[in-house]
């Protein structure tokens, strides 16, 4: 990591892309990425796989859609010239904020964020200026550091000056692992079971997010959905949600890293829904799973189940960044579900999810969910059964699960209107 005093005025516009192959614990160089501008001033990115890498019998693609394993130069002008798989490995809002505060700068370029972020980013990619990758990170924050991590995170959120000791600890405690998706304050920590994403509270939280999100993960699992392992740990009077990293596997030799690509990348969509709203779609994502998943029918049905669950808990933050595919070996599969959070919109008649679900767009309505069932490899009877079963599971058990996971009575009242809102069952008029 580059310290505040050592930070260059402008980092190079190109870098090497490293990849940890399936079953390995150390990265190799897979290719080279360059970020530039066209003659008209538009950002453009180029990527090329290395010849030595392509000659390997165990070489795998970075991305099954945009960066397939092949010679030649790939080019993109989407997302300011950043390829989707590279964007997925770049810091999120929180990771960028930490880097900015650490360097004393309000804004950096995309290449800066790539090169200044920690090695242990999501998935199996890494970036650097040397052709040879650095040694893998083996020294992680421990769960016993959670109190320090939480304290520093809160000072960063409130934009308060860091104490001298805290300034020195930002790199050690936060920058070592702060790129995992979302805007919530977080860090990567380790215990005897492996690596976890520690998600801290935020001063503007309406309820105890750690307890509520934990309850939603448990509830989703009880509804038959594959979810990330998780637990809540109390630190200095505040709860911290720990979500097990499903893109890592601990071994005696180190950690295996699994490639991971977001649905945003699969859909070739922009970060802002204003630019590519039509691509923010469960239906289109199911179609993409037909092309890239090793078991497309299973993954499409799993996606349909998650879509129903999100509609039934009013998870209006179900954007494409909160869905992903994972490659534990060569094959790609839908990743476990994560970032499942309820919201409480005022309307009891009509609520929209972030992504399109059926013929009536984003409307979180049972008939609308079923309307595109064939794209999810489902008959009408199969789709209706999943909707009915998930609705019954959520309606009958959400409160019991929430209380069992430590959600207070007051917070249960706050989130009560999120579940199975009346408009979910409204009949739709045929056009």
C-alpha positions in Angstrom: 0.0 0.0 0.0 1.2 3.5 -0.9 1.4 5.8 2.1 0.2 9.4 2.1 3.7 10.8 1.6 4.6 8.4 -1.1 1.5 8.7 -3.2 2.4 9.8 -6.8 0.7 12.7 -8.5 -0.6 10.4 -11.2 -0.4 6.7 -11.4 0.3 4.9 -14.7 -2.6 4.3 -17.1 -1.8 0.6 -17.5 -1.4 -2.3 -15.2 -0.9 -6.0 -15.1 -3.9 -8.2 -14.2 -3.2 -11.1 -11.9 -5.4 -14.1 -11.4 -5.4 -17.0 -8.8 -6.2 -20.1 -10.8 -8.7 -22.7 -9.5 -7.1 -24.9 -6.8 -4.1 -22.5 -6.3 -3.2 -20.1 -3.6 -0.8 -17.8 -5.4 -1.6 -15.5 -8.3 -0.1 -15.5 -11.8 -0.1 -12.8 -14.5 -3.1 -13.3 -16.8 -2.9 -10.1 -18.9 -2.6 -6.4 -19.2 -5.2 -3.6 -18.8 -4.9 -0.1 -20.1 -7.2 2.9 -19.6 -7.0 5.8 -22.0 -9.1 8.2 -24.0 -10.2 8.4 -27.6 -9.4 11.4 -29.9 -12.8 12.8 -28.9 -12.0 12.6 -25.2 -14.1 9.5 -24.3 -12.6 7.0 -21.9 -11.7 3.7 -23.4 -10.3 0.5 -21.9 -8.1 -2.2 -23.5 -7.3 -5.7 -22.2 -5.2 -8.4 -23.7 -4.4 -11.9 -22.3 -0.7 -12.7 -22.0 0.7 -15.2 -24.5 2.3 -17.3 -21.7 -1.1 -17.3 -19.9 -3.0 -18.4 -23.0 -0.5 -21.2 -23.6 -1.4 -22.8 -20.2 -3.6 -25.8 -20.2 -5.3 -24.6 -17.0 -6.0 -21.0 -18.2 -9.5 -19.7 -17.5 -11.4 -16.6 -18.6 -11.8 -13.6 -16.4 -15.4 -13.2 -17.6 -17.5 -15.7 -19.6 -19.2 -13.0 -21.6 -17.0 -9.9 -22.1 -13.5 -11.3 -21.7 -13.6 -14.8 -23.1 -10.3 -16.7 -23.3 -8.8 -15.7 -26.7 -5.9 -13.8 -28.2 -6.4 -10.3 -29.4 -7.2 -6.9 -27.9 -10.5 -6.4 -26.1 -11.9 -2.8 -26.0 -14.7 -1.1 -24.1 -16.1 2.4 -23.7 -18.7 1.3 -21.2 -18.4 2.3 -17.5 -15.7 4.9 -18.4 -13.6 2.3 -20.0 -13.5 -0.2 -17.2 -14.4 -3.8 -18.1 -17.1 -5.3 -16.0 -14.9 -8.0 -14.4 -12.3 -5.4 -13.5 -15.0 -3.1 -12.2 -16.3 -5.9 -10.0 -12.8 -6.1 -8.4 -12.5 -2.4 -7.9 -13.4 -0.8 -4.6 -17.1 0.0 -3.8 -18.3 3.3 -2.4 -17.0 2.5 1.1 -13.6 1.3 -0.1 -13.2 4.4 -2.2 -14.1 6.6 0.8 -11.5 4.9 3.0 -8.8 5.3 0.3 -9.7 9.0 -0.2 -9.6 9.8 3.5 -6.3 7.9 3.9 -4.7 9.9 1.1 -6.4 13.2 1.9 -8.0 13.4 -1.6 -11.6 13.9 -2.5 -11.5 12.0 -5.8 -9.2 9.7 -7.6 -9.1 8.1 -11.1 -10.3 4.5 -11.8 -6.7 3.3 -12.2 -5.8 4.8 -8.9 -8.5 3.0 -7.1 -7.5 -0.3 -8.7 -3.9 0.0 -7.8 -4.3 1.5 -4.3 -6.9 -0.9 -3.0 -6.0 -4.0 -1.0 -5.0 -7.3 -2.6 -7.8 -9.2 -1.0 -10.6 -7.8 -3.2 -13.7 -9.8 -4.2 -13.1 -12.7 -6.6 -9.7 -13.9 -7.9 -8.3 -10.9 -9.6 -5.5 -8.6 -8.6 -3.7 -5.6 -10.1 -0.2 -4.2 -10.0 2.6 -2.4 -11.9 5.1 -5.3 -11.7 4.8 -8.1 -14.2 5.3 -10.6 -11.3 2.4 -10.7 -8.8 3.1 -9.9 -5.2 3.1 -12.6 -2.6 -0.5 -13.5 -1.4 -1.8 -11.7 1.7 -1.6 -14.1 4.7 -2.0 -11.6 7.6 -5.7 -10.6 8.0 -7.5 -8.5 10.5 -8.7 -10.8 13.3 -12.2 -10.7 14.7 -10.7 -9.5 18.0 -9.9 -6.2 16.1 -13.6 -5.5 15.5 -13.9 -2.8 18.2 -11.0 -0.8 16.7 -12.3 -1.3 13.2 -15.8 -0.1 14.2 -14.5 2.9 16.0 -12.3 4.1 13.0 -15.2 3.4 10.6 -17.6 5.6 12.5 -15.0 8.5 12.6 -14.6 8.1 8.8 -18.4 8.2 8.3 -18.7 11.4 10.4 -15.8 13.0 8.6 -14.0 13.6 11.8 -10.2 14.0 12.0 -8.5 10.8 12.8 -6.2 10.6 15.8 -2.6 10.0 15.0 -2.8 6.3 16.2 -6.0 5.9 14.1 -4.4 7.4 11.0 -1.7 4.8 11.2 -4.3 2.1 11.7 -6.5 2.9 8.8 -4.2 1.0 6.5 -3.6 -1.8 8.9 -7.2 -2.2 9.9 -9.4 -1.0 7.1 -7.5 -0.8 3.8 -6.4 -4.4 4.2 -9.9 -5.4 3.3 -12.5 -2.8 2.3 -13.6 -3.5 -1.2 -16.5 -5.9 -0.8 -19.6 -4.6 -2.4 -22.0 -2.0 -1.1 -21.9 1.4 0.6 -22.0 0.2 4.3 -18.9 0.5 6.4 -17.1 -2.8 6.4 -13.8 -4.7 6.6 -12.5 -8.2 6.0 -11.7 -10.2 9.2 -10.5 -13.7 9.9 -11.1 -16.3 12.6 -10.5 -20.0 12.8 -13.3 -20.7 10.3 -11.9 -18.4 7.6 -12.6 -15.0 6.2 -15.7 -12.9 7.0 -17.1 -9.5 5.8 -17.7 -7.4 8.9 -20.6 -5.0 8.3 -20.7 -2.2 10.8 -23.6 0.0 11.9 -24.1 3.5 10.4 -25.3 6.5 12.4 -28.2 7.0 10.1 -29.5 3.4 10.4 -33.3 3.3 11.0 -33.1 0.0 12.8 -30.4 -2.5 13.9 -29.3 -3.4 10.5 -26.9 -6.2 11.7 -29.8 -8.1 13.4 -32.3 -7.4 10.7 -30.1 -8.5 7.8 -29.0 -11.6 9.7 -32.7 -12.4 10.2 -33.4 -12.0 6.5 -30.5 -14.4 5.6 -31.9 -17.0 8.0 -35.4 -16.4 6.7 -34.3 -16.8 3.1 -32.6 -20.0 3.9 -35.7 -21.3 5.6 -37.5 -20.5 2.3 -35.2 -22.8 0.4 -32.8 -20.2 -0.9 -29.0 -20.7 -0.9 -27.4 -17.9 1.2 -24.0 -16.9 2.6 -23.2 -18.1 6.1 -23.5 -15.3 8.6 -23.6 -14.5 12.3 -23.9 -11.4 14.6 -21.2 -10.4 17.1 -21.7 -7.7 19.7 -18.7 -5.3 20.0 -18.6 -2.4 22.5 -22.4 -2.3 22.8 -23.0 -2.4 19.0 -23.8 -5.4 16.8 -21.7 -6.3 13.8 -22.9 -8.6 11.1 -20.3 -11.2 9.9 -20.9 -12.7 6.5 -18.7 -15.6 5.4 -16.8 -15.0 2.2 -18.1 -17.5 -0.3 -15.4 -16.5 -2.8 -12.7 -17.9 -0.5 -11.8 -21.4 0.8 -9.3 -21.9 3.5 -6.6 -24.5 3.1 -3.3 -25.3 4.9 -1.4 -23.6 2.1 -3.5 -20.5 2.1 -6.8 -19.4 0.6 -8.3 -20.6 -2.7 -9.8 -17.6 -4.5 -12.9 -18.1 -6.7 -13.6 -15.9 -9.7 -16.7 -13.8 -9.3 -18.6 -11.6 -11.7 -21.6 -9.4 -10.8 -25.0 -9.5 -12.6 -24.2 -5.9 -13.6 -21.3 -7.3 -15.7 -23.3 -10.2 -17.1 -26.1 -7.9 -18.2 -23.5 -5.4 -19.7 -25.4 -2.7 -17.8 -24.3 0.7 -16.4 -24.0 1.4 -12.7 -26.8 4.0 -13.0 -30.3 2.6 -13.9 -31.0 5.9 -15.7 -28.6 4.9 -18.4 -29.5 1.3 -18.9 -32.7 0.7 -16.9 -34.0 -1.9 -19.5 -31.0 -4.1 -18.7 -31.6 -4.2 -15.0 -33.8 -7.3 -15.3 -34.2 -10.7 -13.6 -35.6 -12.0 -16.8 -32.5 -11.0 -18.8 -30.3 -12.4 -16.0 -32.1 -15.7 -16.3 -31.3 -15.7 -20.0 -27.7 -15.0 -19.3 -27.6 -17.9 -16.9 -28.7 -20.1 -19.8 -25.4 -19.2 -21.5 -22.9 -19.2 -18.7 -24.1 -21.5 -15.9 -23.0 -25.1 -15.7 -26.6 -25.9 -14.5 -28.8 -23.2 -16.0 -32.1 -24.7 -15.0 -31.2 -25.0 -11.3 -29.7 -21.5 -11.2 -32.7 -19.9 -13.1 -35.2 -21.5 -10.6 -33.0 -20.4 -7.7 -33.0 -16.8 -9.2 -36.8 -17.0 -9.5 -37.1 -18.0 -5.9 -34.9 -15.1 -4.8 -36.9 -12.7 -6.9 -40.1 -13.8 -5.1 -38.4 -13.4 -1.7 -37.1 -9.9 -2.5 -40.7 -8.9 -3.6 -42.1 -10.4 -0.4 -39.7 -8.6 2.0 -39.8 -5.3 -0.1 -36.0 -5.6 -0.8 -35.9 -2.6 -3.1 -32.1 -2.6 -3.1 -31.9 -5.8 -5.2 -29.8 -4.1 -7.9 -27.5 -6.1 -10.3 -24.5 -5.6 -8.0 -26.3 -7.7 -5.4 -26.4 -10.8 -7.6 -23.3 -12.6 -9.0 -22.0 -15.8 -10.5 -19.1 -17.7 -9.0 -16.5 -20.1 -10.4 -15.0 -22.5 -7.8 -13.4 -24.4 -10.7 -13.8 -23.8 -14.4 -17.6 -23.9 -14.3 -19.7 -20.9 -13.4 -22.8 -21.0 -11.1 -25.1 -18.5 -9.4 -23.5 -17.4 -6.2 -25.2 -17.7 -2.8 -27.6 -14.8 -2.0 -26.3 -11.8 0.0 -27.3 -8.2 0.9 -31.0 -9.2 1.7 -32.5 -6.2 3.4 -36.2 -5.1 3.8 -37.4 -1.6 3.2 -40.7 0.1 4.2 -42.1 2.0 1.2 -45.3 3.9 2.0 -47.5 2.5 -0.7 -49.5 -0.6 0.1 -50.7 -1.0 -3.5 -47.6 -0.8 -5.6 -44.0 -1.5 -4.9 -41.2 -1.8 -7.4 -38.0 -3.8 -7.1 -34.8 -2.5 -8.6 -34.9 -5.0 -11.5 -37.6 -5.9 -13.9 -39.5 -9.1 -12.9 -42.2 -9.6 -15.6 -44.6 -8.2 -18.1 -45.5 -5.3 -15.8 -41.9 -4.2 -15.4 -40.6 -4.0 -11.8 -43.9 -4.3 -10.1 -43.5 -6.6 -7.1 -46.7 -8.5 -7.7 -47.4 -12.3 -7.7 -49.0 -12.3 -11.2 -46.2 -10.2 -12.6 -43.6 -12.6 -11.1 -45.2 -15.5 -12.8 -45.7 -13.8 -16.2 -42.2 -14.6 -17.5 -42.0 -18.0 -15.9 -40.8 -19.8 -19.0 -37.7 -17.7 -19.1 -36.9 -19.3 -15.7 -37.5 -22.9 -17.0 -40.8 -23.1 -15.1 -44.3 -24.2 -15.9 -47.2 -22.1 -14.7 -48.0 -24.6 -11.9 -44.3 -24.7 -10.8 -44.0 -20.9 -10.7 -47.2 -20.4 -8.8 -46.2 -23.0 -6.3 -42.8 -21.3 -5.6 -44.6 -18.0 -5.2 -47.2 -19.5 -2.8 -44.7 -21.4 -0.8 -42.4 -18.4 -0.4 -45.3 -16.2 0.5 -46.4 -18.6 3.2 -42.9 -19.0 4.5 -42.3 -15.2 4.8 -45.8 -14.4 6.2 -45.8 -17.1 8.8 -42.2 -17.1 10.0 -40.6 -13.7 9.5 -41.5 -12.4 13.0 -40.5 -15.6 14.7 -37.2 -15.6 12.9 -36.5 -11.9 13.5 -37.1 -12.3 17.3 -35.0 -15.4 17.4 -32.1 -13.5 15.8 -32.3 -10.7 18.3 -34.4 -8.1 16.5 -36.2 -6.0 19.1 -39.9 -5.6 19.4 -39.5 -1.9 18.4 -37.5 -2.8 15.3 -40.0 -5.6 14.4 -42.7 -2.9 14.4 -40.6 -0.7 12.1 -40.1 -3.4 9.5 -43.5 -5.0 9.8 -44.9 -3.3 6.7 -42.1 -4.7 4.5 -43.5 -8.2 4.5 -46.1 -9.5 2.1 -47.6 -6.0 1.4 -51.2 -6.0 0.1 -50.3 -5.1 -3.4 -48.4 -8.3 -3.8 -51.6 -10.2 -4.2 -53.6 -7.7 -6.2 -55.1 -9.2 -9.4 -53.8 -7.6 -12.6 -56.1 -6.6 -15.4 -55.4 -8.2 -18.7 -54.4 -5.9 -21.4 
